């Protein structure tokens, strides 16, 4: 059996799987976009709130138990004034309509075109962080708030910045909403202070509203998850498709005393994370065609000295492993490594450790490839010995083909006898390939999912290991190494198969033109190491054979 045939079959199967996955994601997005705005209360926290706001705005409102809202919500302020806040991590735009963050740029992360900043909330997508209070006469994310504070920039030597807003509440009460930005932190504390109103009849809601369009720069060859996710200690991490929200089939834990709600996209995440031990109710809803909300409802604490205060952190930033692990339990699970997470996660940990040693992700990939080659050295050595023996008996196989070419059964029998006599395993070349395929795919997912490697250069012309080689130099080198491997391998008795072996590297090279440069780097280094090992084994066996003669 020719191991290259198996290799081609495996790559083809994987490609079909990835295409099927991408097609499924595309169909799900189409389904969500074509669904009318949801009117059902299927995702509402049972017996507590009704998400069927009369104006379709996804403003939660108290329910009287029969599905009717007790309080209508004010219409959203049109062209409401905005406040621009600047910190070391953010440039944020806050609309006085709800004191909601409607635009958010990350100052430490360049956009895909390298000319601007990464924009989470803003103009490119319908994406915002909203919050408000539930109750008769309470201000929501549609209320026009008043700015109280004047400072809008985090100055040098200042560790935090409070941006304060105020709105009227029922029965003459006052509500203060404070957004606290902190230096060197992707967390924004959202704090409500309710004075002069019944806190025991008031809940606060915090929701992330986003359209179902994937962010710019998403890979075309594979679907990376974009959408809401929930986490609780009981049910752990649960991603929700937009299409499931649209048709009311989304399944997640509605009530808990722990957990968080997030909106995930490639490399970045936003999440509201209430404090542990606080009762909460999770919900999802389609606001309008193609736009969805995922949120959490938390009761206002009992008032002390006539004031009730509630603070819920908002995380809005990159999916950096070292940061996510400190934010909340299970928050590191938002990094999407696809269906090979169990293998991709340790690969990333090794790469991260090697990057600390080398200071470069490209060299980390090279060192990791060498480490993997050493780990699998005995396995690959056995394989190359088998192929080297195959190479020495190729003339005898050709002679058998000429003698029994018209009798396939006899030919196969004679070939198997020859293999047994020479102690050759015809399947020996397949095993190293089978081992490499999962590592290959897992590394692909690491390059796709690890924001730490985003825009990471290697040498010279390689400015981003997560993007294809702009000049196709690495794929060309990889093709050359594959052609050299063909020369080292035994020539198949079948002339057609022999020609295919020479054509195959060209096909692989074209496919690798579209793969991330880091992945091509891994495969090229692996090929070079394989060539060195196979050449040494071929020479050793051929020398031993001549000596015995």
N, C-alpha and C positions, 0 to 999 in steps of 0.2 A: 504493500500500500504506500502511495506517495504522500508524504506528510504535507506537501504544498497543496495538494488537492483538499486535504482536510482543513488546512489553514484558510484557503479561499472560501470553503463552505462555511466555516465559522464566522469569518468577517462578513460574508453575505447575510448570514442569519442575524448577526448583531445589527447590521445596517437596516434590515427589514424591521427588526424590533423597534429601533429608534425612530424609523419613519412612521411605523404604526402608532407609536406613542405620541409623536408630534401631530399626526393626523387626528388622533383622539382628542388631544388638547384643543386643536383648531375647531373640531366639531362642537366641543363643549362650549367654547367661546361663542360660536355662532348661535348655539341654542340659547345661551344666556342673553345675547344681544337681541334675539328675536322674541323673547318672552315679554309680554306686557308687564307693566309695573305691578308687583304683587299686592294683592288686597287681602290675602288671608292672614290670620293671626297664628299660623302654625308654629312660627318660630318665636312667638311671644313667651316671656316667662309666665308660666301657668298661674292664673289667679291673681296676678299682681299688676301687670301693666298691659296696655293695649297699644300695639305698634301701628295700628291702622289709622294714623292721623288723617283727619278729614281732607287736608290739602295735599296729601301724598308726600309730605316732607320728611318722613321717618323721624318725627319728633315723638318720643315716647310720651304717653299720657296715662294718668291713672284710669283704671277700668272700674265700672260699677258692677262688674260681674256678668253682664249680659252682652259685652262686646261694644258698648257705647262709651265714647270718651266723655269725661266729665268737664274737661276744659279745652276750649279751642286755643290754638297757638297763634301768636301774631305772625303776620306775613313777614317774610325775610326782607330786611332793609335793602333796597335797590341802590347800587353804587354807594355803599356805606363807606365812610372814611376808613383809612388804614393807618397802621403804625408800623414802622420798620425798625427792627431790633438787630443790632450787630454784636456778635460775640466772637471769641476765638474759634468756635466751631460752626456757628450759624450766621446766615443772613435770613431773618424771618420777617414775614409780613403777617400782621395780625389785623383782621377785619373787626371793626367795632360791631358788626352784625354777629352777635354771639361771642365776641372776643375770641374768635376761632383762628387757628393758624392756617392760613390759606396758601401761603407760599413759604417754602423752606429750602434753602440751599446750604450745602455742606462745604465749608470753606477749605477743608483739608482734602477734598476729593474732586479731581477734575472730571469733566464730562467725557463722553466717548469721543468727541471730536477734539479733546484736549484744549479747546479754546475757552471754555466756561466751566462753571461749577456744576456738580451733580445737583439736580433739582428733585427733591422728594415731593413735597406739596407744591402745586403751582399751575402754570399756564399749560404745560405740555400735557398733563393729565388732569382729569377731574379728581382731585385727591386733597383731602383736608382732614385735620383733627378737630372734632367738634365736641362740645359738652354743654350741659345745662342742668337745670333742676326740673323735677317732675312734681307737679302739684298745681292747684288752682291759683292762678295769678303769679306763678314763679317764672323767672326769666330762663329762656332756653337759648339754643344756638341761633335762633331767629330773632332774638331780641336785640335792639340797638343799645349797646352798653356805652358808658361814659368813661373816658380815660381819666384816671386819678393821678397816677405818677407821671413824672416828666422825663426821667432818665430812660434812654433807649439804647445805650451803648455800654458794653462792659469795658471799663477803663483799665489801664495798666495798674497792677497791684490790687485790683478788685476781684474777689473770688466768686461773687454772685450778683445777679441783677434781678430785681423784682419789678415786673411790669403789672400795674394794678388797674383794674377796671371796676366799675360799680353800676348796679342796676336796681330798680325798685322791685320789691316783692309784695306779696299779698298783705293786706291789713296794715299798710304803712311800714312794712319791714324793709330792710336793706340787705342786698347781697353784694359781697365783694369777691371778685375773681382775680387771683394773682397767678401769673406765670413766672416761675423762677428759673432763670438760666444760670448755669454754673460753669466756671472755667474748667476746661479740659474734660468736659462731661457731655455725653450725648443724651442725658436725661433732662427733662423739663418738668418741674413739679407744677401740677395744676391744682390750685387750692381754692376751695369755696368757704366763705365765712358768712353764715346766715344769722342775722340779728333781727330780733323783734318779730319773728314768725315761728310757727309751729314746726320744729325740726322733726318731730315724731311722725309727721304726715308728709314728709318730703324725702324724695330720693334724688340722687344725682346720677346722671348718665354720661358716659364717655364713649364716643364712637369714632371709628375711622371710616371715612366715606371715600370710595375709589371707583373709577371706571374699570372695566374688565380688560383693558388693552395692556399688552405686555410693554414694558419700558423699552426705550430705544437701546440698541446694542445687544439685545437678547440673541443667543445663538440660533441660527436657522436650522441646524441639523438635528437638534434635540429640544424638547420642550422643557423649560425651567419653570417651576411652579410660580404663579402669580395669584394671590388671593388671600382670604382670611385664614387664620389658624387660632385654635384655642388650646389651652393647657390647663389641666387640673391634676391633682395627685392621684385621683381615682382613675381617670381615663387617659391620662398622659397626653401626648401630643396628637393633635387632630387637625389635619388640613381640610378645608372646605372649598369645594369648587364653586365658582360663580354660578354655573349652570344648576347646581343642586339648590342654591338659594333661590334661583329664579323659579324653579318648579316646586319649591316647598319640600324637597326631599333631603335637605341638609340634616345630618345627624351629629349631635354633639351634646355634652352635658349642659343642661340649662341652668342649674343651680349648684352652688358649691360655696365653701368657705375659704377657698384658695384658688390660685390660677390667674391667667391673664388672657387678653385677646390681642391678636396681632394682625397686621397686614404685611404680607411678605411679597417681595419681588427680587429679581436677580441682584445679588450682592448686598441689598439693603432691606431694612425692616423697621416698621413702626409698631408700637405696642403700648397699651394702657395696662398698668400693673398695680392693682390695688394691694394694700398690705395684707399679709397672711392673717388668717383668723377672722377676717371681715366677711360677713355674708354678701353674696353677689349673685346676680342673675345675668347670664349671657344671652345675646340675641343676634340675629342676622335679619336683613331685610333688603329687598330690591327697592331702591328709591325711585328710579325711573329706568326706562330701558337702557341696559348697559352700565348702570351705576348702582353700587351696592354699599350697604352699611353693615358693619360688624361692631358690636359694642358690649359694654358691661354696665349694669345698673347696681349702684351701691347706696344703701340707706344713709341719710345724714345722721351722725351720732347725736346722742342726747345733749341738749344744751347745757352749758355751764356758764352761770352768771348771765343767762339770757343770750348766749352766743354758741352756735354750733359750727364746728370747723371740720372740714374733710379735705384731705390732700391725696391725690393719686398721681404717681409719676407717669410721664409719657417718655418712652424711649424712641428716638428717631435718629437712626444712623446706620453705619455699616455693620455687616455681620462678622465682626472680628471675634474670633474664638476667645481670646483672652478677656475681652470685654463682656461678651454675652454670658459667660459662665458666672460672672459676678452680679449680673443684673437680677436674675430670678431663677428658681429651679426650672430646669428643662428648657431654658431660653436658648441654649446653644443648639437645640434641635431645629431651629429655623433655617440653619444652613442646609441647603438642598444638595445631598450627594446621590440622589437617585436611588436605585434599587440595590446598589452595592455599598451602602453606607458602612456596613460592618467591616469592609476592606478599605474603603476610601478614608475613613476617619483615622485609622492608624498610619496610613500612608501620609496624610497631611501632618500628623504629629512628628513623624520622622523628618519630613521635609522642613518643617518649622525649626526643628532642632538643628538640622544641617545648615539652614539659612543663617541661624545665629552664629554658627562656626565660620561660615564663608562670607557672610554679608551679601550674598547674591542668590536669588531663587534658582537661576539657571545652573549654577555650579552645585546647588543643593540637589537638583534633579540628576546631574551627572553622578554625584556621589551616591545617591540613592540607587541608581541603576547598577553601579558597581557592587553595592551591598547586596542587592537582589541577585545579581549574577553569582556572587560568592555563596549565598544561601542555597541556590539551586545548582551549584557546581556539580555535585555528584550525579544529579539527575540528568543534566545536560551532557555530562561526560559520557554516561552510559549511552545516551542517544547518539552522540557523535561517533562513538566507537562502532555502534551498529551501522551507521551510515558509511563510516570509513571501510568497514568490511564489505558493505554493499558495493563500494567503489572498486574494490579489488576483484570482485567476482563479476563485474559488469560484462567483460568479454565472454565469460562462460554463459551468462544469461542470454546474451545476443546469439550465441551458438545454439542454445536450446530453442530460442524463438525461430531460428532458421530451420531447425530440425523438426519441430513439432508445431510450426505455425498454423497448420490446418486442423490441428487437434487441440482445442483449447483445454479440454479436461486433462489430457496427458501433459500438456505444457505446464499447467498449474501444479500438477502432481510432482513433476520433475523439479520445478522451481522450489516447492516446499521442501523436497528432499535435499536440495542444495543448501537451502537456508539452515536446515537442521544440522547438516554435516559441518557447515562453516560457523555454526552457533550465531546466526544472524536473526535478529528480531525485526521483521519487516515493518512492524508498528512502532519500533523504538524511536523514530523521529517525530512521532506525533505528540508524545507526552509533554515535552518542554513547551510546545505551542499551546497545548491545553492549559498549562499553568500560566502562561503569559497573558492569555486573553482576559481573564478577570482582572489582573493587575493593570493591563492596558486600559480597560474600561473604567476601572476605579480611578486611575490617574486622570483620565479624561474628565470625570466628574469633579475631581479636586480642582483641576484647572478652571472648570466652569463655575464652581461654587465658592472657592476661597477668595474673598475680597482682598486678602493680604497679597495675593499674586496679581491682582488687577493692576495694569500699567507697570508691572515689574520687568525691567530690562535684563538682558543677559550680556551679550557683547556686541559691539559694532552695530550692525543693522537691526538686531533684534531688540526692539524697544518695548515690547509687551509680549510676555510669554503666553498669555491667554488668547492672543490673536494669531491668525495665520502669518507665516513668514512673508513680509511684503515683497521680497524679491525671489522667493521660491528657492533659495540657495539650500536650505536644510533638506527640503524634499528631494532636490536633485542629488545631494550627497547620499541621502537614504537610498535612492534608486541605485546609485553606483554600488553601495554596499550589498544590496540585494542581488545585483548582477554578479558580483564577486562570489556571493554565497552559492549561486547557481553553478558557477564554475567549480566550486569545491565539492558540490554534491555529486553523487553517482548519476550517470546519464540513464534515463529510463529506456527500457527496450523499445517502447512505443515511440516512433518518430513524432507523432502528433503531440504526445504528452511532452516530449523533449522541447518542441517549439513553444508550447504553452508556458513551460518553465521560464523561457527567455522573455516571453511577452509579459508575463505576470508582473515583474517589477515596474514596468511602465504604467500598468493599470493602478498598482498600489501608489505609485508616485503621484499620479493625477488625483487620487482620492485624498492623499495627505496634503495636497495644496490647500485644502480647506480646513485642515485640522489645526488646533492651536500649536504654536511653535514649540511650546514646552513638551507637548506630546510627541512631536516629530523628533525633538532633541532626545527624548528618552529612547525612542525606537532606534534612532541612528546609533547612539552610544551602545545600546544593547546589541545591535548588528555587528559593530566593530569588535566588541568583546567576544561575540560568538564566532566571528571569523578567526580571531586569534586562537581561540580554544580549538576550533574545528581543524584549523591548519596544523596545529601542533599534534593533534591526535592522528590525523591522516598521515603525517610524516612518520610518526612513531610506528603505526601499524604497517605502513608500506616498507619501512626499514626492517621491521621484524620479519616480514614475509620474505624479503630478499635474503635476509640472514639465514632463515631456515632452508632456503633453497641451496 
